[in-house]
Amino acid sequence: MDALVHTLTSFLIVMGIVSTVLLILGFLLKAKGVTFVEFFPKKQENVSQTPNIIYNTITNPVVSNS
């Protein structure tokens, strides 16, 4: 039981050190302008010459027999 507690404690200490190093490394890379994942990517402008055509269509017409 004592070995299990020692192993778990060592694992948590190592994971804490690794996560701290990765966090610091991520902030340093972000300061340099390196981005691996864009959470909010900028939309690219549509520069095509064709106009956007919007059709006014009725999707569910109401039919009344009177």
PDB file of N, CA, C and O in Angstrom:
ATOM      1  N   MET A   1       0.832  -1.201   0.000  1.00  0.00           N
ATOM      2  CA  MET A   1       0.000   0.000   0.000  1.00  0.00           C
ATOM      3  C   MET A   1       0.874   1.262   0.000  1.00  0.00           C
ATOM      4  O   MET A   1       0.568   2.257  -0.657  1.00  0.00           O
ATOM      5  N   ASP A   2       1.953   1.184   0.748  1.00  0.00           N
ATOM      6  CA  ASP A   2       2.845   2.338   0.822  1.00  0.00           C
ATOM      7  C   ASP A   2       3.520   2.600  -0.523  1.00  0.00           C
ATOM      8  O   ASP A   2       3.764   3.750  -0.890  1.00  0.00           O
ATOM      9  N   ALA A   3       3.818   1.527  -1.253  1.00  0.00           N
ATOM     10  CA  ALA A   3       4.439   1.687  -2.571  1.00  0.00           C
ATOM     11  C   ALA A   3       3.468   2.325  -3.554  1.00  0.00           C
ATOM     12  O   ALA A   3       3.868   3.120  -4.405  1.00  0.00           O
ATOM     13  N   LEU A   4       2.190   1.975  -3.436  1.00  0.00           N
ATOM     14  CA  LEU A   4       1.176   2.551  -4.323  1.00  0.00           C
ATOM     15  C   LEU A   4       1.033   4.051  -4.081  1.00  0.00           C
ATOM     16  O   LEU A   4       0.937   4.831  -5.029  1.00  0.00           O
ATOM     17  N   VAL A   5       1.018   4.445  -2.829  1.00  0.00           N
ATOM     18  CA  VAL A   5       0.912   5.867  -2.495  1.00  0.00           C
ATOM     19  C   VAL A   5       2.153   6.610  -2.981  1.00  0.00           C
ATOM     20  O   VAL A   5       2.046   7.719  -3.504  1.00  0.00           O
ATOM     21  N   HIS A   6       3.323   6.009  -2.813  1.00  0.00           N
ATOM     22  CA  HIS A   6       4.566   6.635  -3.267  1.00  0.00           C
ATOM     23  C   HIS A   6       4.579   6.774  -4.783  1.00  0.00           C
ATOM     24  O   HIS A   6       4.996   7.807  -5.308  1.00  0.00           O
ATOM     25  N   THR A   7       4.123   5.735  -5.493  1.00  0.00           N
ATOM     26  CA  THR A   7       4.082   5.778  -6.958  1.00  0.00           C
ATOM     27  C   THR A   7       3.101   6.834  -7.444  1.00  0.00           C
ATOM     28  O   THR A   7       3.400   7.585  -8.373  1.00  0.00           O
ATOM     29  N   LEU A   8       1.934   6.893  -6.819  1.00  0.00           N
ATOM     30  CA  LEU A   8       0.926   7.883  -7.210  1.00  0.00           C
ATOM     31  C   LEU A   8       1.426   9.300  -6.951  1.00  0.00           C
ATOM     32  O   LEU A   8       1.226  10.196  -7.772  1.00  0.00           O
ATOM     33  N   THR A   9       2.072   9.496  -5.811  1.00  0.00           N
ATOM     34  CA  THR A   9       2.610  10.820  -5.492  1.00  0.00           C
ATOM     35  C   THR A   9       3.694  11.225  -6.488  1.00  0.00           C
ATOM     36  O   THR A   9       3.730  12.369  -6.939  1.00  0.00           O
ATOM     37  N   SER A  10       4.569  10.294  -6.827  1.00  0.00           N
ATOM     38  CA  SER A  10       5.625  10.587  -7.799  1.00  0.00           C
ATOM     39  C   SER A  10       5.037  10.908  -9.163  1.00  0.00           C
ATOM     40  O   SER A  10       5.500  11.821  -9.848  1.00  0.00           O
ATOM     41  N   PHE A  11       4.010  10.151  -9.556  1.00  0.00           N
ATOM     42  CA  PHE A  11       3.362  10.395 -10.848  1.00  0.00           C
ATOM     43  C   PHE A  11       2.744  11.787 -10.892  1.00  0.00           C
ATOM     44  O   PHE A  11       2.894  12.507 -11.878  1.00  0.00           O
ATOM     45  N   LEU A  12       2.054  12.161  -9.828  1.00  0.00           N
ATOM     46  CA  LEU A  12       1.411  13.480  -9.800  1.00  0.00           C
ATOM     47  C   LEU A  12       2.445  14.601  -9.808  1.00  0.00           C
ATOM     48  O   LEU A  12       2.222  15.641 -10.427  1.00  0.00           O
ATOM     49  N   ILE A  13       3.571  14.403  -9.129  1.00  0.00           N
ATOM     50  CA  ILE A  13       4.619  15.427  -9.131  1.00  0.00           C
ATOM     51  C   ILE A  13       5.207  15.579 -10.530  1.00  0.00           C
ATOM     52  O   ILE A  13       5.407  16.697 -11.004  1.00  0.00           O
ATOM     53  N   VAL A  14       5.483  14.458 -11.188  1.00  0.00           N
ATOM     54  CA  VAL A  14       6.047  14.511 -12.540  1.00  0.00           C
ATOM     55  C   VAL A  14       5.058  15.156 -13.502  1.00  0.00           C
ATOM     56  O   VAL A  14       5.458  15.977 -14.327  1.00  0.00           O
ATOM     57  N   MET A  15       3.776  14.803 -13.417  1.00  0.00           N
ATOM     58  CA  MET A  15       2.778  15.390 -14.311  1.00  0.00           C
ATOM     59  C   MET A  15       2.621  16.885 -14.045  1.00  0.00           C
ATOM     60  O   MET A  15       2.385  17.653 -14.977  1.00  0.00           O
ATOM     61  N   GLY A  16       2.746  17.302 -12.802  1.00  0.00           N
ATOM     62  CA  GLY A  16       2.688  18.726 -12.486  1.00  0.00           C
ATOM     63  C   GLY A  16       3.848  19.486 -13.096  1.00  0.00           C
ATOM     64  O   GLY A  16       3.672  20.587 -13.618  1.00  0.00           O
ATOM     65  N   ILE A  17       5.035  18.898 -13.029  1.00  0.00           N
ATOM     66  CA  ILE A  17       6.216  19.547 -13.619  1.00  0.00           C
ATOM     67  C   ILE A  17       6.083  19.616 -15.134  1.00  0.00           C
ATOM     68  O   ILE A  17       6.376  20.646 -15.739  1.00  0.00           O
ATOM     69  N   VAL A  18       5.638  18.511 -15.752  1.00  0.00           N
ATOM     70  CA  VAL A  18       5.494  18.477 -17.213  1.00  0.00           C
ATOM     71  C   VAL A  18       4.449  19.486 -17.674  1.00  0.00           C
ATOM     72  O   VAL A  18       4.671  20.203 -18.650  1.00  0.00           O
ATOM     73  N   SER A  19       3.308  19.549 -16.983  1.00  0.00           N
ATOM     74  CA  SER A  19       2.263  20.483 -17.404  1.00  0.00           C
ATOM     75  C   SER A  19       2.709  21.931 -17.220  1.00  0.00           C
ATOM     76  O   SER A  19       2.359  22.792 -18.027  1.00  0.00           O
ATOM     77  N   THR A  20       3.475  22.207 -16.173  1.00  0.00           N
ATOM     78  CA  THR A  20       3.983  23.564 -15.968  1.00  0.00           C
ATOM     79  C   THR A  20       4.959  23.957 -17.072  1.00  0.00           C
ATOM     80  O   THR A  20       4.915  25.080 -17.573  1.00  0.00           O
ATOM     81  N   VAL A  21       5.844  23.027 -17.451  1.00  0.00           N
ATOM     82  CA  VAL A  21       6.795  23.306 -18.527  1.00  0.00           C
ATOM     83  C   VAL A  21       6.059  23.547 -19.839  1.00  0.00           C
ATOM     84  O   VAL A  21       6.401  24.467 -20.583  1.00  0.00           O
ATOM     85  N   LEU A  22       5.044  22.720 -20.130  1.00  0.00           N
ATOM     86  CA  LEU A  22       4.280  22.912 -21.367  1.00  0.00           C
ATOM     87  C   LEU A  22       3.519  24.235 -21.358  1.00  0.00           C
ATOM     88  O   LEU A  22       3.403  24.889 -22.394  1.00  0.00           O
ATOM     89  N   LEU A  23       3.003  24.631 -20.203  1.00  0.00           N
ATOM     90  CA  LEU A  23       2.290  25.904 -20.102  1.00  0.00           C
ATOM     91  C   LEU A  23       3.231  27.073 -20.368  1.00  0.00           C
ATOM     92  O   LEU A  23       2.891  27.991 -21.114  1.00  0.00           O
ATOM     93  N   ILE A  24       4.416  27.039 -19.757  1.00  0.00           N
ATOM     94  CA  ILE A  24       5.392  28.116 -19.971  1.00  0.00           C
ATOM     95  C   ILE A  24       5.851  28.133 -21.424  1.00  0.00           C
ATOM     96  O   ILE A  24       5.977  29.199 -22.025  1.00  0.00           O
ATOM     97  N   LEU A  25       6.104  26.949 -21.991  1.00  0.00           N
ATOM     98  CA  LEU A  25       6.520  26.867 -23.389  1.00  0.00           C
ATOM     99  C   LEU A  25       5.430  27.405 -24.321  1.00  0.00           C
ATOM    100  O   LEU A  25       5.729  28.079 -25.307  1.00  0.00           O
ATOM    101  N   GLY A  26       4.173  27.106 -24.007  1.00  0.00           N
ATOM    102  CA  GLY A  26       3.070  27.617 -24.819  1.00  0.00           C
ATOM    103  C   GLY A  26       2.978  29.134 -24.780  1.00  0.00           C
ATOM    104  O   GLY A  26       2.746  29.772 -25.807  1.00  0.00           O
ATOM    105  N   PHE A  27       3.160  29.714 -23.592  1.00  0.00           N
ATOM    106  CA  PHE A  27       3.127  31.176 -23.495  1.00  0.00           C
ATOM    107  C   PHE A  27       4.295  31.811 -24.239  1.00  0.00           C
ATOM    108  O   PHE A  27       4.135  32.861 -24.861  1.00  0.00           O
ATOM    109  N   LEU A  28       5.476  31.179 -24.180  1.00  0.00           N
ATOM    110  CA  LEU A  28       6.624  31.726 -24.911  1.00  0.00           C
ATOM    111  C   LEU A  28       6.404  31.651 -26.417  1.00  0.00           C
ATOM    112  O   LEU A  28       6.742  32.588 -27.141  1.00  0.00           O
ATOM    113  N   LEU A  29       5.837  30.539 -26.896  1.00  0.00           N
ATOM    114  CA  LEU A  29       5.572  30.425 -28.332  1.00  0.00           C
ATOM    115  C   LEU A  29       4.479  31.392 -28.768  1.00  0.00           C
ATOM    116  O   LEU A  29       4.526  31.934 -29.873  1.00  0.00           O
ATOM    117  N   LYS A  30       3.483  31.608 -27.890  1.00  0.00           N
ATOM    118  CA  LYS A  30       2.429  32.561 -28.229  1.00  0.00           C
ATOM    119  C   LYS A  30       2.993  33.976 -28.294  1.00  0.00           C
ATOM    120  O   LYS A  30       2.560  34.778 -29.122  1.00  0.00           O
ATOM    121  N   ALA A  31       3.946  34.287 -27.436  1.00  0.00           N
ATOM    122  CA  ALA A  31       4.570  35.606 -27.465  1.00  0.00           C
ATOM    123  C   ALA A  31       5.366  35.806 -28.753  1.00  0.00           C
ATOM    124  O   ALA A  31       5.490  36.930 -29.240  1.00  0.00           O
ATOM    125  N   LYS A  32       5.903  34.717 -29.301  1.00  0.00           N
ATOM    126  CA  LYS A  32       6.630  34.820 -30.570  1.00  0.00           C
ATOM    127  C   LYS A  32       5.681  34.878 -31.759  1.00  0.00           C
ATOM    128  O   LYS A  32       6.108  35.205 -32.867  1.00  0.00           O
ATOM    129  N   GLY A  33       4.407  34.569 -31.555  1.00  0.00           N
ATOM    130  CA  GLY A  33       3.438  34.627 -32.637  1.00  0.00           C
ATOM    131  C   GLY A  33       3.140  33.296 -33.279  1.00  0.00           C
ATOM    132  O   GLY A  33       2.484  33.251 -34.320  1.00  0.00           O
ATOM    133  N   VAL A  34       3.602  32.206 -32.690  1.00  0.00           N
ATOM    134  CA  VAL A  34       3.342  30.882 -33.253  1.00  0.00           C
ATOM    135  C   VAL A  34       1.983  30.412 -32.761  1.00  0.00           C
ATOM    136  O   VAL A  34       1.711  30.423 -31.561  1.00  0.00           O
ATOM    137  N   THR A  35       1.125  29.995 -33.700  1.00  0.00           N
ATOM    138  CA  THR A  35      -0.180  29.462 -33.310  1.00  0.00           C
ATOM    139  C   THR A  35      -0.322  28.068 -33.883  1.00  0.00           C
ATOM    140  O   THR A  35      -0.143  27.860 -35.084  1.00  0.00           O
ATOM    141  N   PHE A  36      -0.640  27.124 -33.034  1.00  0.00           N
ATOM    142  CA  PHE A  36      -0.864  25.756 -33.478  1.00  0.00           C
ATOM    143  C   PHE A  36      -2.338  25.538 -33.806  1.00  0.00           C
ATOM    144  O   PHE A  36      -2.670  24.919 -34.817  1.00  0.00           O
ATOM    145  N   VAL A  37      -3.213  26.048 -32.951  1.00  0.00           N
ATOM    146  CA  VAL A  37      -4.652  25.880 -33.132  1.00  0.00           C
ATOM    147  C   VAL A  37      -5.290  27.251 -33.007  1.00  0.00           C
ATOM    148  O   VAL A  37      -5.042  27.976 -32.044  1.00  0.00           O
ATOM    149  N   GLU A  38      -6.115  27.604 -33.987  1.00  0.00           N
ATOM    150  CA  GLU A  38      -6.878  28.845 -33.890  1.00  0.00           C
ATOM    151  C   GLU A  38      -8.270  28.501 -33.400  1.00  0.00           C
ATOM    152  O   GLU A  38      -9.024  27.806 -34.081  1.00  0.00           O
ATOM    153  N   PHE A  39      -8.608  28.990 -32.217  1.00  0.00           N
ATOM    154  CA  PHE A  39      -9.919  28.690 -31.672  1.00  0.00           C
ATOM    155  C   PHE A  39     -10.998  29.521 -32.358  1.00  0.00           C
ATOM    156  O   PHE A  39     -12.128  29.060 -32.519  1.00  0.00           O
ATOM    157  N   PHE A  40     -10.657  30.734 -32.759  1.00  0.00           N
ATOM    158  CA  PHE A  40     -11.596  31.593 -33.462  1.00  0.00           C
ATOM    159  C   PHE A  40     -10.943  32.043 -34.760  1.00  0.00           C
ATOM    160  O   PHE A  40     -10.433  33.160 -34.841  1.00  0.00           O
ATOM    161  N   PRO A  41     -10.951  31.183 -35.779  1.00  0.00           N
ATOM    162  CA  PRO A  41     -10.279  31.564 -37.032  1.00  0.00           C
ATOM    163  C   PRO A  41     -11.013  32.701 -37.726  1.00  0.00           C
ATOM    164  O   PRO A  41     -12.237  32.809 -37.649  1.00  0.00           O
ATOM    165  N   LYS A  42     -10.249  33.541 -38.400  1.00  0.00           N
ATOM    166  CA  LYS A  42     -10.837  34.651 -39.142  1.00  0.00           C
ATOM    167  C   LYS A  42     -11.457  34.115 -40.419  1.00  0.00           C
ATOM    168  O   LYS A  42     -10.881  33.269 -41.103  1.00  0.00           O
ATOM    169  N   LYS A  43     -12.645  34.624 -40.727  1.00  0.00           N
ATOM    170  CA  LYS A  43     -13.318  34.189 -41.947  1.00  0.00           C
ATOM    171  C   LYS A  43     -12.630  34.813 -43.150  1.00  0.00           C
ATOM    172  O   LYS A  43     -12.312  36.003 -43.154  1.00  0.00           O
ATOM    173  N   GLN A  44     -12.407  33.996 -44.169  1.00  0.00           N
ATOM    174  CA  GLN A  44     -11.794  34.515 -45.381  1.00  0.00           C
ATOM    175  C   GLN A  44     -12.850  35.264 -46.184  1.00  0.00           C
ATOM    176  O   GLN A  44     -14.005  34.848 -46.272  1.00  0.00           O
ATOM    177  N   GLU A  45     -12.424  36.369 -46.760  1.00  0.00           N
ATOM    178  CA  GLU A  45     -13.331  37.177 -47.561  1.00  0.00           C
ATOM    179  C   GLU A  45     -13.622  36.475 -48.880  1.00  0.00           C
ATOM    180  O   GLU A  45     -12.713  35.969 -49.538  1.00  0.00           O
ATOM    181  N   ASN A  46     -14.886  36.448 -49.257  1.00  0.00           N
ATOM    182  CA  ASN A  46     -15.285  35.841 -50.523  1.00  0.00           C
ATOM    183  C   ASN A  46     -15.107  36.890 -51.611  1.00  0.00           C
ATOM    184  O   ASN A  46     -15.825  37.890 -51.640  1.00  0.00           O
ATOM    185  N   VAL A  47     -14.158  36.664 -52.500  1.00  0.00           N
ATOM    186  CA  VAL A  47     -13.833  37.653 -53.519  1.00  0.00           C
ATOM    187  C   VAL A  47     -14.346  37.231 -54.892  1.00  0.00           C
ATOM    188  O   VAL A  47     -13.875  37.735 -55.911  1.00  0.00           O
ATOM    189  N   SER A  48     -15.299  36.318 -54.925  1.00  0.00           N
ATOM    190  CA  SER A  48     -15.820  35.883 -56.219  1.00  0.00           C
ATOM    191  C   SER A  48     -16.677  36.990 -56.829  1.00  0.00           C
ATOM    192  O   SER A  48     -17.272  37.791 -56.109  1.00  0.00           O
ATOM    193  N   GLN A  49     -16.735  37.030 -58.157  1.00  0.00           N
ATOM    194  CA  GLN A  49     -17.446  38.088 -58.859  1.00  0.00           C
ATOM    195  C   GLN A  49     -18.938  37.801 -58.993  1.00  0.00           C
ATOM    196  O   GLN A  49     -19.706  38.707 -59.319  1.00  0.00           O
ATOM    197  N   THR A  50     -19.361  36.575 -58.751  1.00  0.00           N
ATOM    198  CA  THR A  50     -20.781  36.251 -58.899  1.00  0.00           C
ATOM    199  C   THR A  50     -21.537  36.742 -57.674  1.00  0.00           C
ATOM    200  O   THR A  50     -21.087  36.539 -56.546  1.00  0.00           O
ATOM    201  N   PRO A  51     -22.678  37.385 -57.880  1.00  0.00           N
ATOM    202  CA  PRO A  51     -23.449  37.861 -56.727  1.00  0.00           C
ATOM    203  C   PRO A  51     -24.146  36.698 -56.026  1.00  0.00           C
ATOM    204  O   PRO A  51     -24.448  35.668 -56.630  1.00  0.00           O
ATOM    205  N   ASN A  52     -24.384  36.895 -54.758  1.00  0.00           N
ATOM    206  CA  ASN A  52     -25.116  35.885 -54.003  1.00  0.00           C
ATOM    207  C   ASN A  52     -26.596  36.015 -54.331  1.00  0.00           C
ATOM    208  O   ASN A  52     -27.186  37.082 -54.163  1.00  0.00           O
ATOM    209  N   ILE A  53     -27.184  34.932 -54.795  1.00  0.00           N
ATOM    210  CA  ILE A  53     -28.590  34.936 -55.190  1.00  0.00           C
ATOM    211  C   ILE A  53     -29.401  34.331 -54.056  1.00  0.00           C
ATOM    212  O   ILE A  53     -29.130  33.216 -53.610  1.00  0.00           O
ATOM    213  N   ILE A  54     -30.391  35.072 -53.599  1.00  0.00           N
ATOM    214  CA  ILE A  54     -31.269  34.590 -52.537  1.00  0.00           C
ATOM    215  C   ILE A  54     -32.648  34.405 -53.143  1.00  0.00           C
ATOM    216  O   ILE A  54     -33.247  35.353 -53.652  1.00  0.00           O
ATOM    217  N   TYR A  55     -33.138  33.201 -53.086  1.00  0.00           N
ATOM    218  CA  TYR A  55     -34.458  32.904 -53.615  1.00  0.00           C
ATOM    219  C   TYR A  55     -35.465  32.946 -52.474  1.00  0.00           C
ATOM    220  O   TYR A  55     -35.252  32.352 -51.417  1.00  0.00           O
ATOM    221  N   ASN A  56     -36.563  33.654 -52.702  1.00  0.00           N
ATOM    222  CA  ASN A  56     -37.634  33.675 -51.723  1.00  0.00           C
ATOM    223  C   ASN A  56     -38.561  32.507 -52.018  1.00  0.00           C
ATOM    224  O   ASN A  56     -39.410  32.578 -52.907  1.00  0.00           O
ATOM    225  N   THR A  57     -38.392  31.460 -51.278  1.00  0.00           N
ATOM    226  CA  THR A  57     -39.210  30.270 -51.502  1.00  0.00           C
ATOM    227  C   THR A  57     -40.040  29.995 -50.271  1.00  0.00           C
ATOM    228  O   THR A  57     -39.630  30.271 -49.143  1.00  0.00           O
ATOM    229  N   ILE A  58     -41.197  29.453 -50.505  1.00  0.00           N
ATOM    230  CA  ILE A  58     -42.074  29.058 -49.412  1.00  0.00           C
ATOM    231  C   ILE A  58     -41.823  27.581 -49.157  1.00  0.00           C
ATOM    232  O   ILE A  58     -42.027  26.743 -50.036  1.00  0.00           O
ATOM    233  N   THR A  59     -41.387  27.276 -47.967  1.00  0.00           N
ATOM    234  CA  THR A  59     -41.038  25.885 -47.681  1.00  0.00           C
ATOM    235  C   THR A  59     -42.251  25.072 -47.257  1.00  0.00           C
ATOM    236  O   THR A  59     -42.312  23.872 -47.523  1.00  0.00           O
ATOM    237  N   ASN A  60     -43.207  25.699 -46.608  1.00  0.00           N
ATOM    238  CA  ASN A  60     -44.373  24.960 -46.132  1.00  0.00           C
ATOM    239  C   ASN A  60     -45.627  25.781 -46.444  1.00  0.00           C
ATOM    240  O   ASN A  60     -46.134  26.480 -45.567  1.00  0.00           O
ATOM    241  N   PRO A  61     -46.132  25.707 -47.676  1.00  0.00           N
ATOM    242  CA  PRO A  61     -47.310  26.526 -47.999  1.00  0.00           C
ATOM    243  C   PRO A  61     -48.565  25.983 -47.315  1.00  0.00           C
ATOM    244  O   PRO A  61     -48.742  24.776 -47.146  1.00  0.00           O
ATOM    245  N   VAL A  62     -49.410  26.910 -46.937  1.00  0.00           N
ATOM    246  CA  VAL A  62     -50.674  26.531 -46.302  1.00  0.00           C
ATOM    247  C   VAL A  62     -51.728  26.455 -47.399  1.00  0.00           C
ATOM    248  O   VAL A  62     -52.004  27.445 -48.076  1.00  0.00           O
ATOM    249  N   VAL A  63     -52.306  25.290 -47.567  1.00  0.00           N
ATOM    250  CA  VAL A  63     -53.331  25.092 -48.588  1.00  0.00           C
ATOM    251  C   VAL A  63     -54.684  25.121 -47.897  1.00  0.00           C
ATOM    252  O   VAL A  63     -54.948  24.344 -46.979  1.00  0.00           O
ATOM    253  N   SER A  64     -55.534  26.031 -48.355  1.00  0.00           N
ATOM    254  CA  SER A  64     -56.866  26.104 -47.743  1.00  0.00           C
ATOM    255  C   SER A  64     -57.906  25.859 -48.830  1.00  0.00           C
ATOM    256  O   SER A  64     -57.914  26.534 -49.860  1.00  0.00           O
ATOM    257  N   ASN A  65     -58.759  24.912 -48.598  1.00  0.00           N
ATOM    258  CA  ASN A  65     -59.865  24.615 -49.517  1.00  0.00           C
ATOM    259  C   ASN A  65     -61.130  25.248 -48.958  1.00  0.00           C
ATOM    260  O   ASN A  65     -61.678  24.773 -47.964  1.00  0.00           O
ATOM    261  N   SER A  66     -61.594  26.323 -49.596  1.00  0.00           N
ATOM    262  CA  SER A  66     -62.796  26.972 -49.080  1.00  0.00           C
ATOM    263  C   SER A  66     -63.859  27.056 -50.138  1.00  0.00           C
ATOM    264  O   SER A  66     -64.945  27.575 -49.882  1.00  0.00           O
TER     265      SER A  66
END
